Structures are given as structure tokens and as C-alpha cells.
Amino acid sequence: MAASGSLKRNLGLWSIVGLGLGYMTPTVVFDTFGIVSGETSGAVPSAYLIALIVMIFTAFSYGKMVKVFPTAGSAYTYTRETMSPGLGFLVGWTSLMDYLLLPMVNCLIARLYMESLVPDAPPWVWVVVYTVVMTGIVTSSMRGTANFNAVLLIFAVTMVTLFCIFAIVNLTNGEGAGVVFSPEPFVHEGVKLSTLLTGATVVCFSFIGFDAVTMYTNEAKHVNLMPKAIMLTVVSGGAIFLVASYFAQLLFPDNSQFNIVDDPLPEIGFLTGGHVFQGFFLAAAFAATIASGLASHASVSRMLLVMGRNGVLPRKAFGYINPKTHTPVFNIVLVGAVCLLAMSFSLEFISALINFGALIAFTFVNLTVIAHYAFRTRQVVDFKSAFNFVVMPAIGAILTGVLWVSLHETALIGGLVWLTIGVIYLAVMTRGFRRSVRSFDDPEADAEMSEPEMPESAEGVGAPEAPGAPGAPGPEAPVRD
């Protein structure tokens, strides 16, 4: 670790979007279908629609803030620089929980798939094999990770598309609801708003990933790609979830056909297209899980890198970038070690904890838009700016807050325990809150992290915005403590 390297700017728009979609795991809609269908009384698409609306508002806020603070810190950075260092740390701490646990969730799902295929093998074998392979791929290079992720993602999306085609054929033949077009999957007698909100908190787990693309800001060919990449990721992922859940709900109006409601994906594959399609469907689910594992593993290692470069975590280890692979090797290996815990925990418990941290981060990202534009830089001067910088993010904050309070009790208790640990750690770092948390985006540290941006003209992004133009980076430099 004597000579640290830098991150390499080699990710284009679609590579970043692909990593985000891979993170979101397109086939997860079928894994959680039985649970959400039971929660919503057979209105899974409505739960996804509510979650998508919330995420679109939040995606707008991410797009605004990533241009102001073009680093890999995400919600941690935005809150720290616009509100307060201590609050920023605690938001980052809660975000760190879901980022750290997402790779473990993918490892756990992969273990469950392999247990169903080879029930005689000990479960820990699959956890170890998965962890070693994933850690090795992510360590090798970011470009290689993105390319491998793209192959797996294409296969998964292809299988989801085939499911929709099979579903249309089956519905035309009178199975399920017996119709291809119907409002029943969205609203019908017995559906209540409270249960839809509960279902939306479950499917929020599916959307975690669109925000994670901000972690690749230091490896994007140009920072101006990021707002578009964030919005494309959430809209594309939301469209996949909506369409797939719509046809699944038409074909399976209730859970009566499923033997295993907690994860009916294998049964959905068999009932839709028989044994052959079931095999491909399971392969696609496994591929999507691997793709999500790659993206989440790479993303959290970069969040730890930012914390290390800032000095919040020990810089020598967490802030190190291998000069040959241009990857934060120590952080990647550490995340791999966390994945090994998939031998013990349940999917239900871990996914509940993830939603706690994610919704906290989403709420504060919306609030930072108001804090920065309305109070720190005072750019709210007319109706248009008030709508963009106050009304839109306020709606996003309220909607994410509503989902947060609708979480299950397990998620709230576990999340509050993690948050309490973060408060204690913050107290130790600041010697009883008497010292300020170190600046998150130290200019020298940030300059060391990545290569210079590639010229915009080479990427077809267009000419740089003139200084002073709305959204231009010039006048929106981070406000230092």
C-alpha cells in the first residue's frame, strides 16, 4: 500500500446504466411476488407504481446534487456539505448499512438457488465459492466488471421478456384472468392504500441501485453523464418491474397456485412455460443475482474509499487504490468478508434492514436540494426555481418519509440499533461532539482519486455549460465548513 493509484475514467453512459440495472436485479420482481401479492391483496403493480413515483422524484434530486458535488460520496456528501458534518456522517452511516448488506443479500440468494439445485451439498460451500469469484472479478478492473455485468443483465432481461410473451399466450388461452388488458392488477375490490404502502416498502428493495450509480462518478467519462444515467436507470428498471408484475398478477391473481409463497420464482417459471422454460428462468435469476452482486460489491467498495480518503475511516487501508488494477482492493476484500455472513442470516431480515438505510438516504437527498439551492446558494428567485428546487424535492422527501414509517417493526428496530452505533462512533471521533467531522470532500484527496475527465466532445455530450448557467458546476462549488 506504499504507492496508491487512481480510479480510471472509462465508464460511458450505458455502462453506468447497465451497472445500475444490474444492481436492481430485474428478476427480483418474481422472488418477492408472492409476499407483495399477499400484502396488497393481489395488486403488486400498484405497489411498484407507488415506489416508482417516489423514486422518480428522488432521482431528480440525485441528478441535481451529483452535478454540484461530483464525487462518489452520494447522500453522505450532499448532507454533509449542505446541512452539517455530523448529520452527513449519520446519513452516510445508515447508507453504509444497506450498501454493505446488498452484496451479502445477493450471496444469500445465490446460496438458496444452489441449495435447491444441489440439496446434498453443505450451504457454506456455495457462499465461499460465490464470494471468492465475485471478489476476484471486482478486484480485477472496473471496465471488466461493467462488461461482465452487461452480459448477465442482457440474459436476465431476455428471460423476463420471454416470460411476458408466455404470459400473454397463456392469458389468451384462458388461464389466470383470461384477458391481456385489465385494470384488475392495479385496483379492485379489497385493495387498501395502507396495504399498498406496505407493499411499496417491500418493493423499494427492488429499486435500490439507481442511487448506487452515483458511486461511479469518479469513473464516469464525464460528470455530466450522471444525471441522465440516474434517471435512465430508475425509469428503465421501473418499467421492467411494472410490466413483469402486471403480467404475473394477471396470470396469478392470488397465491393459491404457489407452494412456496416467500420465493415463488421457480414455480412461476414452471407454471408459465414448463420445465424447459423453468430451467432458463432459474438461470436468468441466477445471472441477475450475479450481476447485482458485481454492481453492489463494486459500489460499496467505492463508498468506503471516499470515507477512507476523507479520514473518517483509516486512510491507509480504506483510502488505498491499487495502481495496477485501479480498484480499492482492501475495501473489495472487506466486502467479500461481509458476504461470508450469508451462511447465517435470513433473506427477510437482511432485506428489511436494507430498506431502512435506503429510505433514510433517499429522504435526505431530497432535503439537500432544498438546503443547497434555497438556503446555501439562494437560487430560488422565481416560480420555476421554486418548483425545481423546493416543491419537487419536498414531495420526494414526504413520499420517502411515508414509506419509511410504513416499514416493518423488524426493520425499524434493527436500523435504529445500527444508527445508535453510528452515533457512538461519531461521539468517539469528535471527542464528545466537541470537534467537527473532517471535511468529506477534501480537494486534494478528491483529485487523487480519479484521472482527469475525458473531453466532453469525445463523448458527444456537448459543449460545457457557461459559468453562471443554471446547473453549471462553476458557481455551485461545495460550500466548505
C-alpha positions in Angstrom: 0.0 0.0 0.0 3.0 2.3 -0.2 2.1 3.7 -3.6 -1.6 4.3 -4.2 -3.1 4.7 -7.7 -6.2 6.4 -9.0 -9.6 5.4 -10.3 -9.8 5.3 -14.1 -12.4 7.3 -16.1 -13.6 4.7 -18.6 -17.3 4.3 -17.9 -19.8 5.6 -20.5 -23.5 6.4 -20.1 -24.8 2.9 -20.9 -22.1 1.2 -18.9 -23.2 3.1 -15.8 -26.9 2.5 -16.6 -26.1 -1.2 -17.0 -24.4 -1.3 -13.6 -27.4 0.4 -12.1 -29.9 -2.1 -13.7 -27.7 -5.0 -12.7 -27.7 -3.7 -9.2 -31.5 -3.6 -9.2 -31.8 -7.3 -10.3 -34.7 -7.4 -12.8 -35.8 -10.9 -11.8 -36.3 -9.9 -8.1 -39.9 -8.9 -9.1 -40.6 -12.7 -9.2 -38.7 -13.5 -6.0 -40.9 -11.1 -3.9 -44.1 -11.5 -6.0 -45.8 -13.9 -3.5 -45.0 -11.7 -0.5 -46.2 -8.5 -2.1 -49.3 -10.1 -3.7 -50.3 -11.3 -0.2 -49.6 -7.8 1.4 -51.6 -5.9 -1.3 -54.4 -8.4 -1.9 -53.3 -9.0 -5.4 -52.2 -5.5 -6.5 -48.4 -5.9 -7.0 -48.2 -3.5 -10.0 -49.8 -0.7 -7.8 -47.1 -1.2 -5.2 -44.4 -0.9 -7.9 -46.1 2.2 -9.4 -46.2 3.9 -6.0 -42.5 3.1 -5.4 -41.6 4.2 -8.9 -43.2 7.6 -8.5 -41.3 8.1 -5.2 -38.1 7.0 -6.9 -38.5 9.4 -9.8 -38.8 12.4 -7.5 -35.7 11.2 -5.7 -33.9 10.6 -8.9 -34.5 14.2 -9.9 -32.8 15.3 -6.6 -29.9 13.0 -7.2 -29.4 14.4 -10.7 -29.3 18.0 -9.3 -26.9 17.2 -6.5 -24.4 15.0 -8.4 -23.5 17.9 -10.6 -22.9 20.1 -7.6 -20.8 17.6 -5.8 -19.3 15.3 -8.5 -17.7 12.8 -6.2 -18.5 9.2 -5.1 -20.0 10.2 -1.8 -23.7 10.3 -2.7 -26.2 11.1 0.1 -23.3 11.2 2.6 -21.6 14.1 0.8 -24.7 16.0 -0.1 -26.0 16.1 3.5 -22.6 16.9 4.9 -21.9 19.8 2.7 -25.4 21.4 2.7 -26.6 20.7 6.3 -24.0 19.7 8.8 -20.9 17.4 9.0 -22.4 15.3 11.9 -25.7 14.8 10.2 -23.9 13.9 7.0 -21.9 11.3 8.8 -25.1 9.7 10.3 -26.8 9.6 6.9 -23.7 8.0 5.4 -23.6 5.6 8.3 -27.2 4.4 7.6 -26.5 4.2 3.9 -23.4 2.2 4.6 -25.6 -0.5 6.2 -27.6 -1.1 3.1 -24.6 -0.8 0.8 -22.7 -3.4 2.9 -25.6 -5.8 3.1 -26.7 -5.8 -0.5 -23.7 -7.9 -1.7 -24.5 -10.3 1.1 -28.2 -10.5 0.0 -27.1 -11.5 -3.5 -24.8 -14.1 -2.0 -27.6 -15.4 0.2 -30.0 -15.6 -2.8 -27.3 -17.4 -4.9 -26.9 -19.9 -2.0 -30.7 -20.5 -1.9 -30.7 -21.2 -5.6 -27.8 -23.6 -5.3 -29.3 -25.4 -2.3 -32.5 -26.1 -4.4 -30.4 -27.5 -7.3 -27.9 -29.4 -5.1 -29.6 -30.1 -1.8 -26.9 -32.6 -0.6 -24.0 -30.1 -0.6 -23.3 -28.0 2.5 -24.6 -24.4 2.1 -21.3 -22.8 3.2 -19.6 -24.2 0.1 -21.8 -22.0 -2.2 -21.2 -19.0 0.0 -17.4 -19.3 -0.2 -17.3 -20.1 -3.9 -19.6 -17.2 -4.7 -17.6 -14.8 -2.5 -14.2 -15.7 -3.9 -15.3 -15.5 -7.5 -17.1 -12.1 -7.1 -14.3 -10.6 -5.1 -11.8 -11.7 -7.8 -13.8 -10.2 -10.7 -14.5 -6.8 -8.9 -10.8 -6.6 -7.9 -9.5 -7.1 -11.5 -10.9 -3.9 -13.1 -14.0 -1.7 -13.2 -14.2 -2.0 -17.0 -14.2 -5.8 -16.8 -16.8 -5.7 -14.1 -19.1 -3.5 -16.3 -18.6 -5.7 -19.3 -19.4 -9.0 -17.4 -22.3 -7.3 -15.7 -23.7 -6.3 -19.2 -23.7 -9.9 -20.4 -25.5 -11.2 -17.4 -28.0 -8.3 -17.5 -28.9 -8.9 -21.1 -29.6 -12.6 -20.4 -31.8 -11.7 -17.4 -33.9 -9.1 -19.3 -34.3 -11.5 -22.2 -35.8 -14.1 -19.9 -38.2 -11.5 -18.3 -39.3 -10.6 -21.9 -39.9 -14.3 -22.7 -42.0 -14.6 -19.5 -44.2 -11.8 -20.6 -44.6 -13.4 -24.1 -45.5 -16.8 -22.5 -47.9 -15.0 -20.1 -49.7 -13.3 -23.0 -50.1 -16.7 -24.8 -51.4 -18.3 -21.6 -53.8 -15.5 -20.8 -55.2 -15.6 -24.4 -55.8 -19.3 -23.9 -58.0 -18.5 -20.8 -55.5 -19.1 -18.0 -55.4 -16.7 -15.0 -57.6 -13.7 -15.5 -58.2 -14.8 -19.1 -57.6 -11.3 -20.5 -54.4 -9.4 -21.6 -55.6 -5.9 -20.7 -57.3 -5.2 -17.4 -57.2 -2.7 -14.5 -57.6 -5.5 -12.0 -53.8 -5.9 -11.2 -53.8 -2.2 -10.2 -57.1 -1.7 -8.4 -60.0 -3.9 -7.4 -62.3 -4.5 -4.5 -60.5 -5.1 -1.3 -57.3 -3.1 -2.1 -56.5 -0.5 0.5 -54.0 2.3 0.4 -52.4 1.3 3.7 -51.6 -2.2 2.3 -50.3 -0.7 -0.9 -47.9 1.5 1.0 -46.7 -1.6 2.9 -46.2 -3.4 -0.3 -44.4 -0.4 -1.7 -41.9 -0.5 1.2 -41.1 -4.2 0.2 -40.6 -3.4 -3.5 -38.4 -0.4 -2.6 -35.8 -3.1 -2.2 -36.0 -3.7 -5.9 -35.2 -0.1 -6.8 -32.0 0.1 -4.7 -29.4 0.5 -7.3 -30.4 3.6 -9.2 -28.8 5.7 -6.5 -25.8 3.5 -6.3 -24.6 4.7 -9.8 -23.5 7.9 -8.1 -20.7 5.9 -6.6 -19.2 5.6 -10.2 -19.0 9.4 -10.6 -15.2 9.3 -10.3 -15.0 6.7 -13.1 -17.5 8.3 -15.5 -16.0 9.7 -18.6 -17.6 13.0 -17.7 -19.7 14.0 -14.7 -22.4 15.4 -17.0 -23.4 11.8 -17.8 -24.5 11.2 -14.3 -28.0 12.9 -14.1 -29.1 11.2 -17.3 -27.7 7.9 -16.1 -29.5 8.1 -12.8 -32.9 8.9 -14.4 -32.5 6.3 -17.2 -31.7 3.7 -14.5 -34.7 4.3 -12.4 -37.2 4.6 -15.3 -35.8 1.6 -17.1 -35.8 -0.5 -14.0 -39.3 0.7 -13.0 -40.7 -0.2 -16.5 -39.3 -3.7 -16.2 -40.8 -4.2 -12.8 -44.2 -2.7 -13.8 -44.6 -4.8 -16.9 -43.4 -8.0 -15.4 -45.6 -7.7 -12.3 -48.6 -6.7 -14.4 -48.5 -9.9 -16.4 -47.6 -12.0 -13.4 -50.6 -10.6 -11.5 -52.9 -11.3 -14.4 -51.6 -14.9 -14.7 -51.6 -15.5 -10.9 -54.4 -13.4 -9.4 -53.6 -14.8 -5.9 -51.1 -17.1 -4.2 -53.2 -20.2 -4.3 -51.0 -21.9 -7.0 -47.8 -21.4 -5.1 -46.4 -24.0 -2.7 -43.6 -21.6 -1.6 -45.1 -18.0 -1.3 -41.8 -16.5 0.1 -40.0 -17.1 -3.2 -42.3 -18.4 -6.0 -39.8 -17.7 -8.8 -39.2 -21.4 -9.7 -42.9 -22.2 -9.6 -43.7 -19.1 -11.7 -41.3 -20.3 -14.3 -42.7 -23.9 -14.4 -46.4 -22.8 -14.4 -45.7 -20.3 -17.2 -43.6 -22.3 -19.6 -43.0 -25.8 -18.3 -39.8 -27.5 -17.2 -37.6 -26.2 -20.1 -38.5 -22.6 -19.5 -38.2 -23.1 -15.8 -34.6 -24.1 -16.3 -33.8 -21.0 -18.3 -35.8 -18.8 -15.9 -33.8 -20.0 -13.0 -30.6 -19.5 -14.9 -31.7 -15.9 -15.7 -32.5 -15.3 -12.0 -29.0 -16.6 -11.1 -27.4 -14.4 -13.7 -29.3 -11.3 -12.4 -28.2 -12.1 -8.9 -24.6 -12.3 -10.0 -24.9 -9.0 -12.0 -26.4 -7.3 -8.9 -23.7 -8.8 -6.8 -21.0 -7.4 -9.1 -22.5 -3.9 -9.1 -23.2 -3.7 -5.4 -19.8 -5.1 -4.4 -18.1 -2.5 -6.6 -20.3 0.3 -5.4 -19.9 -0.1 -1.7 -16.1 -0.5 -2.0 -16.0 3.0 -3.6 -18.2 4.4 -0.8 -15.6 3.1 1.7 -12.9 4.6 -0.4 -14.4 8.0 -0.1 -14.7 7.6 3.6 -11.1 6.5 3.8 -9.8 9.3 1.7 -11.6 11.7 3.9 -10.2 10.2 7.1 -13.5 9.1 8.6 -12.1 5.6 8.2 -8.4 4.7 8.4 -6.9 6.2 5.2 -4.0 3.8 4.8 -6.3 0.9 4.3 -9.7 2.2 3.2 -8.3 5.0 1.0 -5.9 2.8 -1.0 -6.3 2.2 -4.7 -4.2 -0.5 -6.4 -2.1 1.3 -9.1 -2.3 -1.7 -11.4 -6.0 -2.6 -11.3 -7.2 1.0 -10.4 -9.5 -0.6 -7.8 -9.8 -0.2 -4.0 -8.6 -3.7 -3.2 -8.7 -3.6 0.6 -12.4 -2.4 0.5 -13.3 -5.1 -2.1 -11.9 -7.8 0.1 -13.6 -6.5 3.2 -17.0 -6.5 1.4 -16.2 -10.1 0.4 -15.7 -11.0 4.1 -19.1 -9.5 4.9 -20.6 -11.7 2.2 -19.5 -14.7 4.1 -22.1 -13.9 6.8 -24.7 -15.1 4.2 -24.1 -18.6 5.8 -26.1 -17.4 8.9 -28.7 -14.7 8.3 -32.2 -14.9 6.6 -33.2 -13.0 3.5 -36.2 -11.5 5.2 -34.2 -9.9 8.0 -31.4 -8.5 5.8 -33.7 -7.1 3.2 -35.7 -5.3 5.9 -32.5 -3.7 7.3 -31.5 -2.6 3.8 -34.8 -0.7 3.3 -34.2 1.3 6.5 -30.9 2.7 5.3 -32.0 3.3 1.8 -35.1 5.3 2.6 -33.2 7.4 5.1 -30.7 8.3 2.4 -33.4 9.0 -0.2 -35.2 11.3 2.2 -32.1 13.4 2.9 -31.0 13.6 -0.7 -34.4 15.3 -1.4 -33.9 17.6 1.6 -30.3 18.6 0.5 -31.7 20.0 -2.8 -33.8 22.5 -0.7 -30.9 23.2 1.7 -28.4 23.9 -1.1 -30.5 25.8 -3.6 -32.9 27.6 -1.3 -30.6 28.4 1.6 -26.9 27.9 0.9 -26.8 29.5 -2.6 -30.1 31.3 -2.6 -31.0 30.4 -6.2 -34.8 30.2 -5.6 -35.8 33.5 -7.2 -39.0 32.8 -9.2 -41.7 30.2 -9.6 -39.7 27.9 -11.9 -36.7 27.7 -9.5 -39.1 27.3 -6.5 -40.8 24.4 -8.3 -37.5 22.7 -9.2 -35.6 23.3 -6.0 -38.3 23.3 -3.3 -41.6 21.8 -4.4 -40.2 18.7 -6.3 -37.7 17.7 -3.6 -40.2 18.4 -0.8 -42.7 16.0 -2.4 -39.9 13.4 -2.8 -38.9 13.8 0.9 -42.5 13.5 2.1 -43.1 10.4 -0.1 -39.9 8.6 1.1 -40.7 9.6 4.7 -44.2 8.0 4.4 -42.6 4.8 3.1 -40.0 4.9 5.9 -42.6 5.0 8.7 -44.5 2.1 6.9 -41.6 -0.2 7.3 -42.0 -3.4 9.3 -41.0 -3.3 13.0 -38.0 -5.5 12.5 -36.5 -3.1 10.0 -37.1 -0.1 12.3 -35.6 -1.8 15.4 -32.6 -3.2 13.5 -32.0 0.1 11.7 -32.2 2.1 14.9 -29.6 -0.2 16.6 -27.2 0.4 13.7 -27.9 4.2 13.9 -27.1 4.2 17.6 -23.8 2.5 16.9 -23.1 5.3 14.4 -23.9 8.0 17.0 -21.4 6.4 19.4 -18.7 6.2 16.8 -19.3 9.8 15.9 -19.0 10.8 19.5 -15.7 9.0 19.8 -14.4 10.6 16.5 -15.4 14.1 17.6 -14.3 13.6 21.3 -17.8 14.0 22.7 -19.1 16.2 19.8 -16.5 18.9 20.6 -14.7 18.6 17.2 -16.1 18.8 13.7 -16.1 15.8 11.5 -13.4 16.1 8.8 -14.4 17.6 5.5 -15.8 14.9 3.3 -14.6 16.2 0.0 -11.0 17.3 0.7 -9.9 18.8 -2.7 -6.5 17.1 -2.6 -8.0 13.7 -1.8 -10.6 14.0 -4.5 -8.0 15.0 -7.0 -6.0 11.9 -6.2 -9.0 9.5 -6.6 -9.5 9.7 -10.3 -7.9 10.6 -13.6 -8.9 13.9 -15.3 -12.2 13.8 -17.1 -12.3 13.0 -20.8 -13.2 15.9 -23.1 -17.0 16.2 -23.5 -16.7 16.5 -27.3 -15.2 12.9 -27.4 -18.3 11.6 -25.7 -20.9 13.6 -27.7 -22.1 15.2 -24.5 -21.9 18.7 -26.0 -20.1 21.9 -25.1 -19.6 22.7 -21.4 -22.2 24.9 -19.8 -21.2 28.5 -19.5 -20.2 29.7 -16.0 -23.3 31.0 -14.3 -25.7 29.0 -16.3 -28.4 27.1 -14.3 -26.9 23.8 -13.2 -23.4 24.7 -14.3 -20.7 23.4 -12.0 -18.8 26.7 -11.8 -20.9 28.7 -9.3 -22.1 25.6 -7.5 -18.8 24.6 -5.8 -19.3 22.8 -2.5 -19.6 25.1 0.5 -16.8 24.3 2.9 -17.0 24.2 6.7 
